[in-house]
Amino acid sequence: MLSSLPPREREIVDVLYERGAATVTEIGEALSDELSGSAIRAMLKRLEAKGFVVREASERGFVYAPSVSDKTARKSALSQVVRVFFNGSATSAAAALLGMQDEMSGAELDELEKLIGQAREGRAK
């Protein structure tokens, strides 16, 4: 999904996910290097046509936001990572994450354990 975008368009969408809805000026301020407002508007127009961004009029001018929720985008990106790097195996991906336990807090490990329990309960229904 997002990985199919050219790097600059992807950076703009990433800014919108990080900051929320933003104007062209606000997007320009958040980019790694300077781009003209017209260049940003042209990319936003392409992103809108591709279905990645929505535009809404406001008192600040047009405000742009991602058209897909961050949860949906994360799930799509993770699915692609699992498919490409773990041969489609969610178990292998989870094992790789758990292999990073030295970098995880106790609370993070507890949260993973809780999520596994919820997944088990969901399957039992």
N, C-alpha and C positions, 0 to 999 in steps of 0.2 A: 504494500500500500504506500506508505510514506517513503519507503526505500526506493521507489521508482522515480521519485522526483529528482530533478537536477539539484546539485548542492546548494545553490543560492536560494531556490524556492523552498527547499527543505529547511534551511536556516530561518526563513521567514515564518514557516509553520511552527517550528520549534519555539521561536520567540512568542508566538501567540499562545502556545500551550503553557509556556512558563509564566507569561504576564497576564494572560487573559485578553479580552477584547482590547484592541488598540487602534489608534489612528496611524496614518502613514508616517507622520512625524515621530510618533512614539516608537514605531517599528524601526525607523531609520536610526534612532538613538541607540537602540538595543543591538543593532547588527555589528559584526566584528570589524567591518571597515565601512567607510562612507559610501553611500549610494545616493543618487539624486532622487527626489520625490517622484519624478516621472518614471524612473526605472522601477522603483518600488511599486508604484501604481500599476505598471504594466505586468509585473510579476503577480501581483494580487489579482489582477483581472484574469490571468491564465489560471491561477490557483482556483479562482471562483468557477471558471468554466470547467475545470477538471473535477470540481466537487469537493475540494479540500478546505475551502474558505467560504464563509458567508459574509455579506456586507449589509450593514444597517445604518440608516441615517440617524444622526444624533445632533445635539446642540454643538458638539465638537467637530462636526463634519461626519464623513463616513467613518464607521468603526468596523473593523474586521475581526472575525473570530474563527476558530476552527469549526468546521461543519460536523466533525465527528468528535464524540466525547473522548477525553483523555483515556478513560478506562478502555474504550473500544480500540483506540489507537495502540495502547500498550499491549492489549491482548493480541492484536494483529501482528505487531512487531515481534512479540515473544513467540508466537506460532511460527513465524518465519525463521527465527533463530533456532528453535527446536528442530524444525524441518531441515535446515541447512547444516547446523553444527552437531546435532545429536541424532541424525538419521530418523527424525520424527518421533523419537522416544522421550516422552515427558519424564519418565523415570531416570533416564540418563542425565537430563537437564537438572532435575532435582538433586541427583547425587552430586553433580558438579557444584551446585549451590551449597550443598551441605559440606562439601570439601573445603569451603571457605569459612568454616565455623570459627576459626581463630579471629576472623574479621567481624563476626556477628556478636551482638550483645546477647545477654541472657534473655532479655525481653524479645528480641527478634527471633531467637530460637523457640521461645514459648509461643510466639505468634504463629510460627510455622507449624508447630505441634497442634495448635488449636485449629488451624486451617485444614490440616490432614484429618483431624477428627470430624470436622464439618463435612469434608468430602466423603468420608466413610458413611456418615449418617445419611447424606444425600443419595448415595448409591443404594442404601438398604431400603429406601422407600419405594 
